[in-house]
Amino acid sequence: MTPDQVKLVQQSFAKVVPISDQAAVIFYDRLFEIAPAVKPMFTGDMAVQRGKLMTMLGAVVKGLSNIESILPAASALAIRHVSYGAKAEHYPVVGAALLWTLEKGLGDGWTPEVADAWTAAYTTLSGYMISEAYGRPEAAE
C-alpha cells in the first residue's frame, strides 16, 4: 500500500465510525446473503460480534501507517478463525461484503481511488492472514 492509500483508508473509515453499528449490520446482512454457508459459524450474540468487527477494523485502519505493528494480532486472529471453521476461500467473500458495505456507507465518498485503497488494504491483510493460517497465500484464489 502506498502512503496515499493508507491516508484514503483512514480518512474514509473516519466517516464510517459514526455509523459503525449500522455499517456492521449491513456487513453481516450482506455476508450472509452472498455466503449463507458461513452463518452457522456465528453462534454468539451478533451485537457483540458486530462490535468486535468494528473494533478490529478500527485497529487495523489505525495500524496501516505501521503495518508491522498489527501483523501479530492479524496472525493470531487468522489462526483463531480456523478454529471457528473459516477457510481460505471465505476471505474473498468477506472482502466483497466489506467493500460493498463501505460503498453503501460512504455513498459519494466511495471514489475509485478509495475503492482501490480499500482493496489494497484488504488484499494485503487477507493475504497475510491466509498465509499465517494455511501456509499458502494463493489458497484464496
C-alpha positions in Angstrom: 0.0 0.0 0.0 1.2 3.5 -0.7 1.1 6.2 1.9 -1.7 7.9 -0.1 -3.8 4.7 0.0 -3.3 4.4 3.8 -4.4 8.0 4.2 -7.5 7.4 2.0 -8.5 4.3 4.0 -8.0 6.2 7.3 -9.9 9.2 6.1 -12.8 7.2 4.7 -13.0 5.0 7.8 -13.4 8.1 9.9 -16.6 8.7 8.1 -17.9 5.2 8.8 -17.2 5.4 12.6 -20.3 7.5 13.3 -22.4 4.9 11.6 -20.4 1.9 12.8 -23.4 0.0 14.3 -25.4 0.4 11.1 -22.3 -0.5 8.9 -21.8 -3.7 10.9 -25.4 -4.7 10.4 -25.1 -4.1 6.7 -21.9 -6.0 6.5 -23.2 -9.2 8.2 -26.5 -9.0 6.3 -24.6 -8.8 3.1 -22.1 -11.6 4.1 -25.0 -13.9 5.0 -26.8 -13.1 1.7 -23.8 -13.9 -0.5 -22.4 -16.7 1.6 -25.2 -18.3 3.6 -23.0 -21.3 4.5 -20.9 -19.1 6.8 -23.8 -18.0 9.0 -23.6 -21.1 11.3 -20.1 -20.0 12.3 -21.6 -17.1 14.1 -23.2 -18.7 17.1 -22.8 -15.9 19.7 -24.6 -12.6 20.2 -24.4 -10.8 16.9 -24.5 -7.4 18.6 -21.2 -8.4 20.4 -19.8 -9.8 17.1 -20.7 -6.5 15.3 -18.9 -4.6 18.0 -15.8 -6.8 17.7 -15.8 -6.3 13.9 -15.8 -2.6 14.1 -13.2 -2.5 16.9 -10.9 -4.8 14.8 -11.4 -2.7 11.7 -10.6 0.5 13.6 -7.4 -1.1 15.0 -6.4 -2.3 11.6 -7.1 1.0 9.9 -5.2 2.9 12.5 -2.3 0.4 12.3 -1.9 0.7 8.5 0.6 3.5 9.0 2.8 1.0 10.6 1.6 -2.3 9.3 4.2 -4.4 11.1 2.6 -3.3 14.3 -0.7 -5.1 13.5 0.7 -8.3 12.0 1.0 -10.2 15.3 -2.7 -9.5 16.1 -3.7 -10.4 12.5 -1.8 -13.7 12.7 -3.5 -14.6 16.0 -6.9 -13.7 14.5 -6.3 -15.8 11.4 -5.3 -18.8 13.4 -8.3 -18.3 15.7 -10.6 -18.1 12.7 -9.5 -21.6 11.6 -10.9 -22.9 14.9 -14.3 -21.3 14.0 -14.4 -23.1 10.7 -13.1 -20.3 8.5 -11.4 -21.5 5.3 -9.1 -19.6 2.9 -11.9 -19.4 0.3 -14.0 -17.3 2.8 -11.6 -14.4 2.7 -12.6 -13.1 -0.8 -16.3 -13.3 0.2 -15.7 -11.4 3.4 -13.7 -8.9 1.4 -16.5 -8.5 -1.1 -19.0 -7.9 1.7 -16.7 -5.4 3.4 -16.1 -3.4 0.2 -19.9 -3.5 -0.7 -20.7 -2.2 2.8 -18.1 0.6 2.6 -19.5 1.6 -0.8 -23.0 1.8 0.6 -21.9 3.6 3.8 -19.7 6.1 2.1 -22.0 6.9 -0.8 -20.4 9.6 -3.0 -17.2 9.3 -0.9 -16.7 5.9 -2.4 -14.5 7.0 -5.2 -12.4 4.8 -7.5 -9.3 5.9 -5.5 -10.9 5.0 -2.2 -12.1 1.6 -3.6 -8.6 0.9 -4.8 -7.1 1.8 -1.4 -9.5 -0.4 0.5 -9.0 -3.2 -2.0 -5.2 -2.9 -1.5 -5.6 -2.9 2.3 -7.9 -5.9 2.4 -5.8 -7.8 -0.2 -2.6 -7.2 1.8 -4.1 -8.2 5.2 -6.1 -11.1 4.0 -3.1 -12.5 2.0 -1.0 -12.3 5.2 -3.8 -13.9 7.3 -4.3 -16.7 4.8 -0.6 -17.4 4.8 -0.5 -17.4 8.6 -3.5 -19.7 8.9 -3.0 -22.0 6.0 0.6 -21.5 4.9 -0.2 -20.6 1.3 -1.3 -17.1 0.2 -2.7 -18.4 -3.1 -5.3 -20.5 -1.3 -8.0 -17.9 -1.7 -7.5 -17.5 -5.4 
